Amino acid sequence: MAIKTKYSTGKSSGTGTLPSGDDGSINSNSWGEFQALLQKSVDAGTTFSQGVVSTYSLAYTLVGAYIGNVLAANGDVHFIPFSATVGQKISASGIPSTYSLLVGGGGGYVGGVLASNGDIHMIPCSANKGQKISASGVVSTYTLIYTTSNAYRGGVVAPNGDIHFIPLNANRGQKISAAGVVSTYSLIYTNAGGAYIGGVLDVNGDIHFIPFVASVGQKVSSTGVVSTYSLIYTSASGAYQGGVLGINGDIHMIHSNSTVGQKISASGVVSTYSLVSTAGSYSGGILAPNGDIHFIPYYQTPVGQKISKEGVVSTYSLPYTSSTIEAFAGGVLNANGDIIITTMSAPIGMKISTGAIKPFSHAICCSPFFNKF
């Protein structure tokens, strides 16, 4: 059930047994220990309550450029190319740069994951082949078994090291093993109108698909069993996009066109809660070191929105919003406590400095418990 990772961040917690993306292992039974490390940052608090939202220049912009990003083992944040023809990353010191891709443009990829060997896999949306970036920065492609337009959006690393693609229009699941073998498997529920966007690894090692227009929840257990479950709220116009595992083990679904928030407890109970703002939509979310979950502003979103560790929903001002384009889509937390928001069509980048007194370590930020998109 556990796999050994093959790279080290140099900032390990030293336990060697946590799903921390360093020299330890990914194990579905280690949530309690991992949560204890998260709680140390939460208990330490922040230097300010709200966080500072700021903008920065990018090396490359394009309408529909990137959706989702991934924190690499060396601290670089890679943006995942949707319509972009070049890759883009931001170094650990905050410098943006570009690099060549083998496959670019055409709505190719949406979201990405950090594999156990340090490779970043781009999740194929409409691309006809897989694409990855090695820990040393080498871009390569590989053959997929199943491709179609808008096939998958987002991916999650399972406890055994398999990377599962999250089905949007796909009629089957697809995964890549830790050894690089691509395979497909049957799903119980599919929808060509856009079933799920993004997924979350829960405290039991199950992967939950986040419902977009799906009428039921769907998950893959740590042993590979696919099952469905009832939801309280669904919408044919696109309910949620991406989800986040909270400090208490709840999975929060991120508002897209929903009128309420929805979450799944660690024991599997589905419930809903009120949102402050349902104007516009959000795409993905990030757990901050103080326990807040930040929604990532997507389309026509006038304000930022977050949920505190106590479950209080609040909004805050953003320095850049757009009423006409899909500005941002997805984000990632780095070891400085900064939330780097993925630029989709905005002409600038945006980030949230959380002001954490004790930021999560780089190893924790690389954990598969930290959903990327």
NORURGI-V461960 format. One record per pair of residues at least 6 apart in sequence whose ideal C-beta (glycine too) atoms are under 6 Angstrom apart, sorted by sequence separation. I is the first residue (numbers start at 1). J is the second residue. If there is no record, write none. Layout:
I&J  I&J
//
This chain:
18&24  71&77  72&78  90&96  114&120  115&121  133&139  157&163  158&164  176&182  201&207  202&208  220&226  245&251  246&252  264&270  287&293  307&313  333&339  343&349  13&20  17&24  19&26  16&24  69&77  70&78  112&120  113&121  155&163  156&164  199&207  200&208  243&251  244&252  285&293  286&294  331&339  332&340  69&78  79&88  112&121  122&131  165&174  209&218  253&262  331&340  341&350  12&22  69&79  88&98  112&122  131&141  155&165  174&184  199&209  218&228  243&253  262&272  285&295  295&305  305&315  331&341  12&23  19&30  78&89  112&123  121&132  164&175  208&219  252&263  331&342  340&351  18&30  68&80  86&98  87&99  111&123  129&141  130&142  154&166  172&184  173&185  198&210  216&228  217&229  242&254  260&272  261&273  284&296  294&306  303&315  304&316  330&342  9&22  66&79  76&89  77&90  109&122  110&123  119&132  120&133  152&165  153&166  162&175  163&176  196&209  197&210  206&219  207&220  240&253  241&254  250&263  251&264  282&295  283&296  328&341  329&342  338&351  339&352  8&22  66&80  87&101  109&123  130&144  152&166  173&187  196&210  217&231  240&254  261&275  282&296  292&306  293&307  304&318  328&342  8&23  18&33  19&34  66&81  67&82  76&91  109&124  110&125  119&134  129&144  152&167  153&168  162&177  196&211  197&212  206&221  241&256  250&265  283&298  328&343  329&344  338&353  18&34  66&82  109&125  152&168  196&212  240&256  282&298  292&308  328&344  75&92  118&135  161&178  205&222  249&266  281&298  337&354  64&82  65&83  66&84  107&125  109&127  150&168  152&170  194&212  196&214  238&256  240&258  281&299  291&309  326&344  64&83  65&84  85&104  107&126  108&127  128&147  150&169  151&170  171&190  194&213  195&214  215&234  238&257  239&258  259&278  280&299  302&321  326&345  327&346  337&356  85&105  193&213  237&257  255&275  280&300  325&345  4&25  62&83  280&301  62&84  83&105  191&213  235&257  337&359  2&25  3&26  81&104  126&149  169&192  191&214  213&236  235&258  279&302  300&323  103&127  126&150  335&359  2&27  82&107  125&150  213&238  256&281  60&86  146&172  168&194  212&238  277&303  1&28  81&108  189&216  233&260  255&282  299&326  335&362  60&88  81&109  103&131  124&152  146&174  167&195  211&239  254&282  277&305  298&326  80&109  123&152  167&196  189&218  211&240  233&262  166&196  210&240  254&284  320&350  335&365  80&111  123&154  254&285  297&328  298&329  80&112  123&155  166&198  210&242  296&328  333&365  166&199  210&243  296&330  296&331  59&96  102&139  145&182  276&313  58&96  59&97  60&98  144&182  146&184  188&226  232&270  275&313  277&315  59&98  102&141  145&184  187&226  189&228  231&270  233&272  276&315  188&228  232&272  244&285  252&293  254&295  70&112  78&120  80&122  113&155  121&163  123&165  241&283  242&284  67&110  68&111  110&153  111&154  156&199  164&207  166&209  200&243  208&251  210&253  244&287  330&373  68&112  70&114  113&157  153&197  154&198  197&241  198&242  247&291  73&118  116&161  154&199  156&201  198&243  200&245  286&331  294&339  296&341  159&205  203&249  283&329  284&330  246&293  286&333  289&337  202&251  244&293  70&120  113&163  156&207  200&251  286&339  73&135  116&178  247&309  159&222  203&266  9&73  289&354  7&73  288&354  289&356  289&359  289&360  284&373  5&116  6&117  7&118  3&116  245&369  244&371  7&135  28&159  242&373  26&159  1&159  3&161  201&368  201&369  200&371  31&203  3&178  198&373  28&205  28&222  42&247  38&247  157&368  154&373  46&290  41&289  42&290  42&291  114&366  77&332  113&372  69&330  71&332  67&329  68&330  111&373  67&330  69&332  77&340  79&342  55&319  53&318  55&320  50&316  53&319  69&342  68&342  66&342  67&344  64&345  63&345  58&343  61&347  58&349  55&348  56&349  71&365  55&350  71&366  53&352  51&352  52&353  70&372  51&354  68&373  48&355  47&355  46&355  46&356  45&357  44&357  44&358  41&358  41&360  22&363  21&363  26&368  20&363  20&364  21&366  21&367  20&367  19&367  19&368  11&361  11&362  12&363  11&363  9&362  9&363
//
